[in-house]
Amino acid sequence: GKHPGTGDWDFKPVFRVLAARGYTGWISMEAFDFTAGAERIADDSLRYLEAEIKNL
C-alpha cells in the first residue's frame, strides 16, 4: 500500500504495545505516494487508524 490502511501492514500489535504501556502521546505515519491527493490520503489514513485503535 501507499499509505496506512491500503497495504498489508498490521498496525494492531504496535497499538497494543502503546496502549499496554499507557502511551497517550502523538504518533506519526508517512505516506510515500501522493497520487491520491493529500486530503484523501489524510482522510483515509485517519479513518483507518481510528478504527484500528477503537477495535483493540
Secondary structure, DSSP 4 states (H G I P E B T S, - for coil): --STTSSS---HHHHHHHHHTT--S------S--TT-HHHHHHHHHHHHHHHHHT-
